[in-house]
């Protein structure tokens, strides 16, 4: 199954949620395999970013596909840990 890598950042916050959601929607429509989100450039991450990751994961799972995150920045790792979501997001090698 093919893998698509998509870099996101530097902000995954409420003011940028619409833009990030549009980017993710395009990737979901175009992809037919695992989606890897490169989150290494994310410097700002809030609950809107968490919601985008969860919604993307759910959309892919409904199609039998997977979401992975690659190189999550410290702020992403901290937020996922705070929300108890670290186990849901498999880090890509």
VEXKE-627262 format. One record per residue (C-alpha): residue number from 1; x, y, z. Coordinates in steps of 0.2 Angstrom, whole numbers, plus 2048, in hexadecimal, padded with zeros to 3 digits. Layout:
<mikes>
<num=NUM, c1=X, c2=Y, c3=Z> .
...
</mikes>
This chain:
<mikes>
<num=1, c1=800, c2=800, c3=800> .
<num=2, c1=807, c2=811, c3=7FC> .
<num=3, c1=80D, c2=81E, c3=808> .
<num=4, c1=80A, c2=831, c3=807> .
<num=5, c1=814, c2=83C, c3=812> .
<num=6, c1=80D, c2=84E, c3=815> .
<num=7, c1=817, c2=85B, c3=81F> .
<num=8, c1=80C, c2=866, c3=82A> .
<num=9, c1=810, c2=876, c3=834> .
<num=10, c1=816, c2=881, c3=83B> .
<num=11, c1=805, c2=884, c3=843> .
<num=12, c1=7F7, c2=878, c3=846> .
<num=13, c1=7ED, c2=883, c3=851> .
<num=14, c1=7DB, c2=88A, c3=850> .
<num=15, c1=7DF, c2=898, c3=845> .
<num=16, c1=7E7, c2=88C, c3=838> .
<num=17, c1=7DB, c2=87E, c3=83A> .
<num=18, c1=7D2, c2=881, c3=82A> .
<num=19, c1=7E1, c2=882, c3=820> .
<num=20, c1=7E8, c2=872, c3=827> .
<num=21, c1=7D7, c2=869, c3=825> .
<num=22, c1=7D7, c2=86E, c3=813> .
<num=23, c1=7E8, c2=867, c3=810> .
<num=24, c1=7E4, c2=857, c3=819> .
<num=25, c1=7D4, c2=855, c3=810> .
<num=26, c1=7DD, c2=856, c3=7FF> .
<num=27, c1=7EA, c2=849, c3=805> .
<num=28, c1=7DB, c2=83D, c3=80B> .
<num=29, c1=7D3, c2=83F, c3=7FA> .
<num=30, c1=7E3, c2=83C, c3=7F0> .
<num=31, c1=7EA, c2=82E, c3=7FB> .
<num=32, c1=7E6, c2=81B, c3=7FB> .
<num=33, c1=7F3, c2=816, c3=808> .
<num=34, c1=7FB, c2=81B, c3=818> .
<num=35, c1=7FC, c2=82D, c3=81B> .
<num=36, c1=80C, c2=833, c3=825> .
<num=37, c1=80B, c2=844, c3=82C> .
<num=38, c1=81C, c2=84C, c3=82E> .
<num=39, c1=81A, c2=857, c3=83E> .
<num=40, c1=82C, c2=85C, c3=840> .
<num=41, c1=828, c2=86E, c3=83C> .
<num=42, c1=81A, c2=871, c3=847> .
<num=43, c1=81E, c2=87E, c3=854> .
<num=44, c1=80C, c2=882, c3=85A> .
<num=45, c1=7FF, c2=875, c3=85D> .
<num=46, c1=7EF, c2=876, c3=867> .
<num=47, c1=7DF, c2=86C, c3=869> .
<num=48, c1=7DA, c2=870, c3=857> .
<num=49, c1=7EA, c2=867, c3=851> .
<num=50, c1=7E5, c2=858, c3=85C> .
<num=51, c1=7D4, c2=858, c3=854> .
<num=52, c1=7DB, c2=859, c3=843> .
<num=53, c1=7E6, c2=84A, c3=846> .
<num=54, c1=7D7, c2=840, c3=84E> .
<num=55, c1=7CC, c2=844, c3=840> .
<num=56, c1=7D9, c2=83F, c3=833> .
<num=57, c1=7DC, c2=82F, c3=83C> .
<num=58, c1=7CA, c2=82B, c3=83D> .
<num=59, c1=7C7, c2=82F, c3=82A> .
<num=60, c1=7D5, c2=824, c3=825> .
<num=61, c1=7D0, c2=815, c3=831> .
<num=62, c1=7BF, c2=815, c3=829> .
<num=63, c1=7C7, c2=811, c3=819> .
<num=64, c1=7D2, c2=804, c3=820> .
<num=65, c1=7E2, c2=80F, c3=81F> .
<num=66, c1=7EE, c2=816, c3=82C> .
<num=67, c1=7F5, c2=827, c3=832> .
<num=68, c1=806, c2=828, c3=838> .
<num=69, c1=80F, c2=837, c3=83F> .
<num=70, c1=822, c2=83A, c3=83B> .
<num=71, c1=82E, c2=844, c3=845> .
<num=72, c1=821, c2=84C, c3=850> .
<num=73, c1=828, c2=85C, c3=858> .
<num=74, c1=82A, c2=85E, c3=86A> .
<num=75, c1=81A, c2=868, c3=86B> .
<num=76, c1=810, c2=85B, c3=862> .
<num=77, c1=817, c2=84D, c3=86D> .
<num=78, c1=813, c2=857, c3=87D> .
<num=79, c1=801, c2=85A, c3=877> .
<num=80, c1=7FE, c2=848, c3=872> .
<num=81, c1=805, c2=843, c3=883> .
<num=82, c1=7FA, c2=84F, c3=88D> .
<num=83, c1=7EA, c2=849, c3=883> .
<num=84, c1=7EF, c2=837, c3=886> .
<num=85, c1=7F0, c2=834, c3=873> .
<num=86, c1=802, c2=82E, c3=871> .
<num=87, c1=7FD, c2=81C, c3=86E> .
<num=88, c1=7F1, c2=821, c3=860> .
<num=89, c1=7FE, c2=828, c3=855> .
<num=90, c1=80B, c2=81C, c3=84F> .
<num=91, c1=81B, c2=825, c3=84B> .
<num=92, c1=822, c2=821, c3=839> .
<num=93, c1=834, c2=81B, c3=838> .
</mikes>
